[in-house]
Amino acid sequence: MPRGKIRNAEEVRGEILEAARALMIEGGVRAVRLREILARSGASNGQLYGIFANTDEIILGVNTETLGRLEHRLKSVDASDSLECLVALARCYLGFASDETPLWRALFEFVPADGGATAESLQADQARLFELAAGPLSELFPDLGEAEVLLRARTLFSAVHGIVSISLESRYAGVTIERLEDELAGLVRAALVGFRTVSPH
């Protein structure tokens, strides 16, 4: 008698990532453990290790998918000019973080145990978020070089990320998402005014 459908590696990979994603949503990065992944996915030890070297690679796989959705939303932002584009990016970032809070947090809470290539891949993925602001900033500050634009993009992203992180930790109790969006818009506009007073070194 047949023992059931034989799943290919891509199907097993998808099931493992789906199980890890569910665990992450329920309990954060620390909840993603091998035993629970195997129980939920139905994959065997051999199947899992034939695809992923360790749990870090599984978490990175989930984070890569999350980052892809975040990038897709940010790249869909449509604005009339560069300044309003940066404001819209900040609003969009808050919206995504609010909609997918546990998975969004995992993008920044995950610290690979072994460092090395996994850590480098994670840093490269996160750096792409900074680059989304670099285009509008280069238009607003055409005299700046590429390195300086990327530095300001990182600074602006960090400021927005900080406000979003604090707001989602309930430190802004009673403040609506709409009000936070307005505060972020003000922050971005104020930062751009401040950037105009700073000369690159």
Sequence and secondary structure as in RCSB ss.txt:
>XXXX:A:sequence
MPRGKIRNAEEVRGEILEAARALMIEGGVRAVRLREILARSGASNGQLYGIFANTDEIILGVNTETLGRLEHRLK
SVDASDSLECLVALARCYLGFASDETPLWRALFEFVPADGGATAESLQADQARLFELAAGPLSELFPDLGEAEVL
LRARTLFSAVHGIVSISLESRYAGVTIERLEDELAGLVRAALVGFRTVSPH
>XXXX:A:secstr
   S    HHHHHHHHHHHHHHHHHHH GGG  HHHHHHHH   HHHHHTT SSHHHHHHHHHHHHHHHHHHHHH
T   SSHHHHHHHHHHHHHHHHHHTHHHHHHHHH   SS HHHHHHHHHHHHHHHHHHHHHHHHH TTS HHHHH
HHHHHHHHHHHHHHHHHHTTTTTT  HHHHHHHHHHHHHHHHHHHHT    
